[in-house]
Amino acid sequence: MSAIASSPGVKPGLVFFHSSTSGKCRRIEGYIAQVLQRRRNHGTFKYYAVEQTTRPDLVERFGVTELPTLVVLEDKNVAARLEVPRGCKEIESFLAPWLQ
């Protein structure tokens, strides 16, 4: 995970900042999978799951203050951010600009 970014012609990155000990984070990961499966968008994003204690440098770099947090990256820039999503509908709405 040395380079979390996308370049022109490359799919956007979906970064999921989480804690492996949080039940809420595990639920949100399941919601992400449901949204991508339901819309048949498994290949839309390059998906990164970033555990806060394993990569505190990335947590700091992206200014993550609450977990879970979703970040969409396009061309090495943060295109969108969603902190503490509440369910599938909110995640689907957040990702709608990239979903087919």
N, C-alpha and C positions, 0 to 999 in steps of 0.2 A: 504494500500500500504506500509506496513511496510517492506516487503521483496521483492525487485525487483531483482530476480535472478532465475536461473534454476539449477537443480541438475541432476546428471546422471539419464537417463530414463524419464526426465521431458522435456516438450517442451521448446524451447528457448523463451525468452522474447523479445517482440518488444515494445520499449518505444518511445512514440511520445511526445517530448517536444514542447510545443506550448504556444501561448497567446490567450486567449479567445476573445480578441478584434481585432485580426489580420485576415483580409480577406485572406491573403496568407496562413495562418495556416489552416483555414477552408477548403480552396481548397485542400491543401495537404492531409488533413484527408479524403476527398472524394476520392482522387487518391489512397490512401492506401486501402480503401474499394473496389474500382474498381479492383485493382490488385489482392487482395485476393479473391474476388468473381469470377473474370474471370478465375483464375487458380484453383478455388475450394479449396482454402487453408485457409478457415476461421479458421480451427482448428490447423493450423501449429504452431502458436505463442500464447503465453499468452500475451495479448495486454494491455498495460498501456498507458493512456493519462495523461501526467503530465503538469499541467498548471503552468507557471513560478511563478505567484504570490502566488499560493496556496502551492507549495512545493519548495521554493527557496533553501532548503537544498539539494534536489536531483539535482537541476540545477547546484549547486556548486560542489557537489560530482562527477558528471559526466562531469564537465568542459564544460558545454554548454555555448557558447558565442553568438550563432546566433540561431534565431528561424525562421522557424521550424527546428528541428533536430530529426533524427531517430537513435536509438541505438538498436542493437541486442545484447542480453546477452545470453551467454552459460556458464553454470557452474560458475556463479557469476562473470564472466569476460566479458568485452566488446569485442565482436567478430567482430563487424563492426559498423561504424558510417557514417551517411550521413547528412551533413549540408545543409540547404536550397535547398531541392530537387526541381526540375523544372517541373516534370510531371510524368505521369504513367510509361513511358518507363524507366526513370532513377530509379524510385522506384523499378520497376520489375527487372531491372538489378542488383540493390543493393541487393535485397532479393533472387535472383536466387539460391544461394547455399542452401537455405532452402525450396524453393518451389518445389512442385511435378510436 
